[in-house]
């Protein structure tokens, strides 16, 4: 009901709704446990290599024992693969298990929910992922607090504090698409956060958006790098600089790779450091950049593997990024395939930041094109269209000509008019009502040699 009512509310009421939602999220994410976890993680990031190895082995053993005793899916699969949870080399026992894919998770989701976490204590989440694959997930309150503590630790590396004024660039329609005049931003008071959504980032609105950004002094920007880069690109094209007093110190990008040209535009316009951390809603692993721009495995959060490694000439290795969660006991995931490929630094590499975890240089994947709308806007995020669409196995947005998109679907139920009508309605809601939306059904969407496909692909 609130979704249909929200666009009709006056702006001050929309700000109130954003703040009410923010208060709810603040209580969930930033409770007393969050601060306790953050304090511990600030210390453990500088553990010695020996301390890290011991802690990871202990966490891995505890996780496996818990899964055997409390998760029906793993109780059965451990017996099938004859895991010995008392073995000295617990990592070798984990590696007996097959890698879990999104499709395996989807088909066995009910059996992967822990019997020891009550229904009232579980928090239900939904994600479409970058390939349009909808997933229903469950987490407990501690898992959410731990994940945010890990993410916030990354922010503290760049002197961003809790409660600092900031701007978040999002795909969520905080400003209704029908609104044609400023303000093209809303305020979430509990987070001390302004919100700007991608649907209003265009040539017509960029002067008003930059004017607003020049009226505040945020500590940082956060959000999708594609959206922030589009703001920067338009501002540079229209010769709309940021005032020195309005420049953020740092940009926290997330949810997708930051491409080189995007980073260049953002840095040229803001003068800020651009950094990011890698994580998934599934919560099976996390990587955070240090002050020297390299990803460090957040060893407190999960066990990370390089599967099917390819040794590169300089000692680096390239392989599939697989993670095992240590934090979510409502729905733990073992050896879950992120779908991404990463490049690890050589084993003897020592990062100048002083942290001793394995170092990942880059992550391949999450790199998509954009769809150009008739009004010139460039839209790169379409995951909102597919949340809750369990009947869709895979989806890809393609653009072959202006004024039209083709949604390629791998459907579990075959061609389906109801699915098409729902996706068209979501497209109008989130993106625009000024494009033709057509559909193509495939047995499988062609993948690259990394095993992934672009969620958005332009042929213009």
C-alpha positions as CSV (number, residue, x, y, z in Angstrom):
1,X,0.0,0.0,0.0
2,X,2.8,2.5,0.9
3,X,4.4,2.0,-2.5
4,X,1.2,3.1,-4.3
5,X,0.6,6.0,-1.8
6,X,4.2,7.3,-1.6
7,X,4.3,9.0,-5.1
8,X,1.1,11.0,-4.2
9,X,2.5,12.3,-0.9
10,X,3.8,15.9,-0.6
11,X,7.6,16.1,-0.5
12,X,7.9,16.7,3.2
13,X,5.9,13.5,3.8
14,X,8.1,11.6,1.4
15,X,11.1,12.7,3.4
16,X,9.3,11.5,6.5
17,X,8.7,8.1,4.9
18,X,12.3,7.9,4.0
19,X,13.3,8.7,7.6
20,X,10.8,6.2,9.0
21,X,12.3,3.5,6.8
22,X,15.8,4.7,7.8
23,X,14.9,4.4,11.5
24,X,13.8,0.8,10.9
25,X,17.0,0.0,9.0
26,X,19.2,1.8,11.6
27,X,17.7,-0.3,14.4
28,X,18.3,-3.5,12.4
29,X,21.9,-2.6,11.2
30,X,23.4,-0.5,13.9
31,X,22.3,-2.0,17.2
32,X,24.6,-2.5,20.2
33,X,25.9,-5.7,18.7
34,X,27.0,-3.8,15.6
35,X,29.3,-1.5,17.7
36,X,30.7,-4.5,19.6
37,X,31.5,-6.4,16.4
38,X,33.0,-3.3,14.8
39,X,35.3,-2.8,17.8
40,X,36.5,-6.4,17.5
41,X,36.9,-6.2,13.7
42,X,39.0,-3.1,14.0
43,X,41.5,-5.1,16.0
44,X,41.4,-8.4,14.1
45,X,42.1,-6.8,10.7
46,X,45.7,-6.5,11.8
47,X,46.1,-10.0,13.1
48,X,49.3,-11.9,12.2
49,X,49.1,-14.5,9.4
50,X,49.3,-17.2,12.1
51,X,46.4,-15.7,14.1
52,X,44.3,-15.4,10.9
53,X,45.0,-19.0,10.0
54,X,44.0,-20.2,13.5
55,X,40.9,-18.1,13.6
56,X,39.7,-19.1,10.1
57,X,40.2,-22.8,11.0
58,X,38.2,-22.5,14.2
59,X,35.4,-20.5,12.5
60,X,35.2,-23.0,9.7
61,X,35.0,-26.0,12.1
62,X,32.3,-24.3,14.1
63,X,30.3,-23.5,11.0
64,X,30.5,-27.1,9.6
65,X,29.5,-28.6,12.9
66,X,26.6,-26.2,13.1
67,X,25.5,-27.0,9.6
68,X,25.6,-30.8,10.3
69,X,23.5,-30.5,13.4
70,X,21.0,-27.8,12.3
71,X,20.6,-27.6,8.5
72,X,18.7,-30.5,6.9
73,X,20.4,-30.0,3.5
74,X,23.9,-30.2,5.0
75,X,23.0,-33.1,7.3
76,X,22.2,-35.2,4.3
77,X,25.1,-33.9,2.1
78,X,27.7,-34.3,4.8
79,X,26.8,-38.0,5.1
80,X,26.9,-38.4,1.3
81,X,30.4,-37.0,1.1
82,X,31.6,-38.6,4.4
83,X,33.0,-35.4,6.1
84,X,35.0,-35.9,9.2
85,X,34.5,-32.8,11.3
86,X,37.1,-33.9,13.9
87,X,39.9,-34.0,11.3
88,X,43.0,-31.8,11.9
89,X,42.7,-30.3,8.4
90,X,39.2,-29.0,8.4
91,X,39.7,-27.1,5.2
92,X,40.3,-30.3,3.3
93,X,37.0,-31.6,4.7
94,X,35.2,-28.6,3.4
95,X,36.7,-29.1,-0.1
96,X,35.1,-32.5,-0.4
97,X,31.8,-30.7,-0.9
98,X,30.6,-29.6,-4.4
99,X,30.5,-25.9,-5.2
100,X,27.0,-24.5,-4.6
101,X,25.4,-22.5,-7.4
102,X,22.5,-20.1,-7.3
103,X,20.3,-22.7,-8.9
104,X,21.1,-25.3,-6.3
105,X,20.3,-22.7,-3.6
106,X,17.0,-21.8,-5.2
107,X,15.9,-25.5,-5.6
108,X,16.9,-26.5,-2.1
109,X,16.3,-23.2,-0.2
110,X,13.7,-24.6,2.2
111,X,16.1,-27.4,3.3
112,X,18.9,-24.9,3.9
113,X,17.1,-22.9,6.5
114,X,18.4,-23.7,10.0
115,X,16.1,-25.5,12.4
116,X,17.7,-23.7,15.4
117,X,16.7,-20.2,14.3
118,X,13.0,-19.6,14.9
119,X,10.7,-18.2,12.2
120,X,10.3,-15.0,14.3
121,X,14.0,-14.5,14.5
122,X,14.6,-14.9,10.7
123,X,14.7,-11.9,8.4
124,X,13.6,-12.6,4.9
125,X,15.5,-10.9,2.0
126,X,15.2,-11.0,-1.7
127,X,17.8,-10.4,-4.4
128,X,17.8,-10.7,-8.1
129,X,21.5,-10.7,-8.4
130,X,23.2,-9.2,-11.5
131,X,21.9,-11.9,-13.8
132,X,18.2,-11.5,-13.0
133,X,18.1,-14.7,-10.9
134,X,15.7,-14.1,-8.0
135,X,16.6,-15.6,-4.7
136,X,14.8,-15.7,-1.4
137,X,17.2,-15.6,1.6
138,X,17.0,-15.6,5.4
139,X,19.4,-14.0,7.9
140,X,19.4,-13.6,11.6
141,X,19.8,-10.3,13.3
142,X,23.4,-11.0,14.3
143,X,24.3,-11.7,10.6
144,X,23.1,-8.3,9.5
145,X,24.9,-6.5,12.3
146,X,28.1,-8.4,11.5
147,X,27.9,-7.7,7.8
148,X,27.3,-4.0,8.4
149,X,30.2,-3.9,10.9
150,X,32.5,-5.3,8.2
151,X,31.2,-2.8,5.7
152,X,31.6,0.1,8.1
153,X,35.1,-1.0,9.0
154,X,36.0,-0.3,5.4
155,X,34.6,3.2,5.7
156,X,36.7,3.9,8.8
157,X,39.8,3.2,6.8
158,X,39.0,6.4,4.9
159,X,38.0,8.4,8.0
160,X,34.3,8.2,7.4
161,X,32.4,8.1,10.7
162,X,29.0,7.0,11.9
163,X,26.5,9.7,11.3
164,X,28.5,11.8,8.9
165,X,26.4,13.7,6.3
166,X,26.5,11.9,3.0
167,X,24.7,11.4,-0.3
168,X,23.6,8.0,-1.6
169,X,23.0,7.5,-5.3
170,X,20.4,4.7,-5.8
171,X,18.1,3.0,-8.2
172,X,15.2,3.1,-5.8
173,X,12.5,5.6,-6.7
174,X,12.8,7.9,-3.7
175,X,11.8,10.7,-6.0
176,X,8.7,9.6,-8.1
177,X,9.5,9.3,-11.8
178,X,6.6,11.6,-12.6
179,X,8.2,14.5,-10.8
180,X,9.5,17.0,-13.3
181,X,10.7,19.8,-11.1
182,X,13.3,19.9,-8.2
183,X,14.0,18.9,-5.5
184,X,15.3,15.6,-7.1
185,X,16.5,14.4,-3.7
186,X,15.1,13.2,-0.4
187,X,16.5,13.1,3.1
188,X,16.8,10.1,5.4
189,X,17.3,11.8,8.8
190,X,18.4,8.8,10.9
191,X,21.2,8.1,8.5
192,X,22.0,11.8,7.9
193,X,21.8,10.8,4.3
194,X,20.5,12.5,1.1
195,X,19.2,10.2,-1.6
196,X,19.3,10.8,-5.4
197,X,17.9,8.2,-7.7
198,X,19.2,7.4,-11.2
199,X,15.8,8.0,-12.9
200,X,16.2,11.8,-12.6
201,X,19.9,12.0,-13.6
202,X,19.7,13.6,-17.1
203,X,20.7,16.7,-19.0
204,X,17.6,18.6,-18.0
205,X,18.0,18.0,-14.2
206,X,21.8,18.0,-13.8
207,X,22.0,21.8,-13.1
208,X,19.5,21.5,-10.2
209,X,21.3,18.4,-8.9
210,X,24.7,20.0,-8.9
211,X,23.3,23.1,-7.4
212,X,21.9,21.1,-4.5
213,X,25.1,19.2,-4.0
214,X,27.0,22.6,-3.9
215,X,24.6,23.7,-1.1
216,X,25.8,21.0,1.3
217,X,29.1,19.7,2.7
218,X,28.9,15.9,2.7
219,X,31.7,13.7,4.1
220,X,31.3,11.1,1.4
221,X,29.2,9.8,-1.5
222,X,28.0,6.2,-1.7
223,X,26.1,4.0,-4.2
224,X,26.3,2.6,-7.6
225,X,29.4,3.8,-9.4
226,X,27.5,3.9,-12.7
227,X,25.1,6.4,-11.3
228,X,27.7,8.6,-9.6
229,X,29.8,8.5,-12.8
230,X,26.8,9.6,-14.9
231,X,26.3,12.6,-12.6
232,X,30.0,13.4,-13.0
233,X,29.9,13.0,-16.7
234,X,26.9,15.3,-17.2
235,X,28.3,17.8,-14.8
236,X,31.6,17.9,-16.7
237,X,29.8,18.2,-20.0
238,X,27.7,21.1,-18.7
239,X,30.6,22.8,-17.0
240,X,29.1,22.5,-13.6
241,X,32.0,22.2,-11.1
242,X,31.7,21.2,-7.4
243,X,32.6,23.9,-5.0
244,X,35.6,23.2,-2.8
245,X,33.4,23.2,0.3
246,X,31.0,20.7,-1.2
247,X,33.5,18.1,-2.3
248,X,33.3,14.8,-0.5
249,X,36.5,13.3,0.9
250,X,35.8,9.8,-0.5
251,X,33.4,7.9,-2.8
252,X,32.2,4.5,-1.5
253,X,31.1,2.6,-4.7
254,X,29.3,-0.7,-4.5
255,X,27.2,-3.4,-6.2
256,X,29.1,-3.3,-9.4
257,X,32.6,-2.9,-10.8
258,X,33.9,0.7,-11.1
259,X,35.2,0.9,-14.7
260,X,38.3,3.0,-15.5
261,X,36.4,5.7,-17.4
262,X,33.8,5.9,-14.6
263,X,36.5,6.3,-12.0
264,X,38.2,9.0,-14.1
265,X,35.1,11.0,-14.5
266,X,34.3,10.7,-10.7
267,X,37.8,11.7,-9.7
268,X,37.9,14.6,-12.2
269,X,34.7,16.1,-10.9
270,X,34.8,15.4,-7.2
271,X,38.6,15.3,-6.5
272,X,37.8,12.5,-4.1
273,X,39.3,9.1,-3.5
274,X,37.2,6.3,-5.1
275,X,37.1,3.0,-3.2
276,X,34.8,0.0,-2.8
277,X,34.2,-3.3,-1.0
278,X,32.9,-6.5,-2.5
279,X,30.0,-8.2,-0.9
280,X,26.8,-10.0,-1.8
281,X,23.3,-10.0,-0.3
282,X,23.9,-13.8,0.2
283,X,26.6,-12.9,2.6
284,X,29.0,-15.7,1.9
285,X,32.2,-13.7,1.5
286,X,33.4,-10.1,1.7
287,X,36.5,-8.2,0.4
288,X,37.4,-4.6,1.3
289,X,39.9,-2.3,-0.3
290,X,42.7,-0.9,1.9
291,X,44.2,2.5,1.7
292,X,46.5,1.3,-1.1
293,X,43.6,0.3,-3.3
294,X,43.9,-3.5,-2.9
295,X,41.1,-5.9,-1.8
296,X,41.8,-7.8,1.4
297,X,39.7,-10.9,2.3
298,X,37.6,-10.1,5.4
299,X,38.6,-13.3,7.2
300,X,36.3,-12.8,10.1
301,X,33.3,-13.0,7.7
302,X,34.0,-16.1,5.7
303,X,36.4,-18.5,4.0
304,X,37.3,-17.5,0.4
305,X,38.6,-19.9,-2.3
306,X,40.2,-19.6,-5.7
307,X,38.6,-22.4,-7.7
308,X,39.9,-23.7,-11.1
309,X,43.0,-21.5,-10.6
310,X,45.1,-20.3,-13.6
311,X,48.6,-19.4,-12.7
312,X,49.7,-16.2,-14.4
313,X,53.3,-15.5,-15.5
314,X,54.1,-13.1,-12.6
315,X,53.0,-15.5,-9.8
316,X,49.4,-14.1,-9.6
317,X,46.5,-16.5,-10.0
318,X,43.1,-16.2,-11.6
319,X,40.1,-18.2,-10.6
320,X,36.5,-18.5,-9.6
321,X,35.6,-16.7,-6.4
322,X,33.9,-19.1,-4.0
323,X,32.9,-18.2,-0.4
324,X,31.8,-19.9,2.8
325,X,29.9,-17.8,5.3
326,X,30.9,-17.7,9.0
327,X,28.2,-15.2,10.1
328,X,24.7,-16.2,9.0
329,X,23.3,-19.1,11.1
330,X,19.7,-18.7,9.8
331,X,20.8,-19.9,6.3
332,X,24.5,-20.7,6.1
333,X,26.1,-21.2,2.8
334,X,29.1,-23.5,2.1
335,X,31.2,-23.1,-1.0
336,X,28.8,-20.8,-2.6
337,X,29.7,-19.6,-6.1
338,X,29.7,-15.8,-6.4
339,X,29.7,-16.1,-10.2
340,X,32.7,-13.8,-10.4
341,X,36.3,-14.4,-11.3
342,X,39.1,-12.7,-9.4
343,X,42.9,-12.2,-9.6
344,X,44.9,-13.0,-6.5
345,X,48.3,-11.4,-5.8
346,X,51.2,-13.8,-5.6
347,X,51.4,-15.8,-2.3
348,X,54.5,-13.9,-1.2
349,X,53.0,-10.4,-1.8
350,X,53.1,-8.2,1.2
351,X,50.7,-5.3,1.2
352,X,52.2,-2.0,2.4
353,X,49.0,-1.4,4.5
354,X,50.3,-4.0,7.0
355,X,47.3,-6.4,6.8
356,X,48.2,-10.1,6.4
357,X,45.2,-11.6,4.7
358,X,45.3,-12.8,1.1
359,X,45.2,-9.9,-1.3
360,X,43.0,-9.8,-4.4
361,X,44.0,-7.4,-7.1
362,X,40.8,-7.2,-9.1
363,X,37.4,-8.8,-9.7
364,X,36.2,-9.6,-13.2
365,X,32.4,-9.5,-13.6
366,X,29.6,-7.1,-12.7
367,X,30.6,-5.2,-15.8
368,X,27.5,-4.2,-17.9
369,X,26.6,-1.8,-20.6
370,X,23.8,0.7,-20.4
371,X,20.4,1.2,-22.0
372,X,19.9,4.7,-23.5
373,X,16.4,6.1,-23.0
374,X,14.7,8.4,-25.5
375,X,15.4,11.4,-23.3
376,X,19.1,10.6,-23.3
377,X,19.4,9.1,-19.8
378,X,21.6,6.1,-19.4
379,X,20.3,3.3,-17.2
380,X,22.6,0.5,-16.1
381,X,20.7,-1.1,-13.2
382,X,17.6,-3.2,-13.8
383,X,17.8,-5.7,-10.9
384,X,14.7,-4.0,-9.4
385,X,12.6,-5.5,-12.2
386,X,13.2,-9.1,-11.2
387,X,13.0,-9.2,-7.4
388,X,10.5,-11.9,-6.4
389,X,10.3,-13.5,-9.9
390,X,11.0,-17.1,-8.9
391,X,9.7,-18.4,-12.3
392,X,12.6,-16.7,-14.1
393,X,15.9,-18.6,-14.1
394,X,18.0,-16.0,-16.0
395,X,17.4,-12.7,-17.6
396,X,19.3,-10.2,-19.7
397,X,18.3,-6.7,-20.9
398,X,19.4,-6.0,-24.5
399,X,19.1,-2.8,-26.6
400,X,19.4,-3.0,-30.4
401,X,17.8,0.3,-31.3
402,X,16.7,3.5,-29.5
403,X,13.2,3.3,-28.1
404,X,13.2,-0.4,-27.5
405,X,14.6,-3.0,-25.2
406,X,14.5,-6.8,-25.5
407,X,14.3,-8.8,-22.3
408,X,15.8,-12.2,-22.9
409,X,14.4,-14.8,-20.5
410,X,15.2,-18.3,-19.4
411,X,11.9,-19.2,-17.9
412,X,11.0,-22.3,-15.8
413,X,7.4,-22.2,-17.1
414,X,8.1,-21.3,-20.7
415,X,6.6,-18.3,-22.5
416,X,4.2,-16.7,-20.1
417,X,2.0,-13.6,-20.7
418,X,1.6,-12.9,-17.0
419,X,5.3,-12.7,-16.5
420,X,5.7,-10.4,-19.4
421,X,2.9,-8.1,-18.2
422,X,4.4,-7.9,-14.7
423,X,7.9,-7.1,-16.1
424,X,6.4,-4.4,-18.4
425,X,4.6,-2.9,-15.4
426,X,7.9,-2.9,-13.4
427,X,9.7,-1.3,-16.3
428,X,7.2,1.5,-16.4
429,X,7.4,1.9,-12.7
430,X,11.2,1.9,-12.3
431,X,12.5,3.1,-15.7
432,X,10.2,4.7,-18.2
433,X,6.8,4.4,-20.0
434,X,8.4,5.7,-23.2
435,X,10.0,2.5,-24.6
436,X,8.8,-0.7,-26.2
437,X,9.5,-3.7,-24.1
438,X,9.8,-7.0,-26.0
439,X,10.7,-10.5,-25.0
440,X,12.8,-13.4,-26.3
441,X,12.8,-16.8,-24.6
442,X,16.0,-18.9,-24.6
443,X,17.1,-22.3,-23.3
444,X,20.2,-20.6,-22.0
445,X,21.8,-17.1,-22.2
446,X,25.2,-17.4,-23.8
447,X,28.0,-16.9,-21.3
448,X,31.6,-15.7,-21.6
449,X,34.6,-17.8,-20.8
450,X,34.3,-16.7,-17.2
451,X,31.0,-18.4,-16.9
452,X,28.9,-15.2,-16.7
453,X,26.9,-13.0,-19.0
454,X,26.3,-9.3,-19.0
455,X,23.0,-8.4,-17.3
456,X,22.7,-5.4,-19.6
457,X,24.1,-5.4,-23.1
458,X,23.9,-2.7,-25.7
459,X,24.3,-3.2,-29.5
460,X,23.9,0.5,-30.4
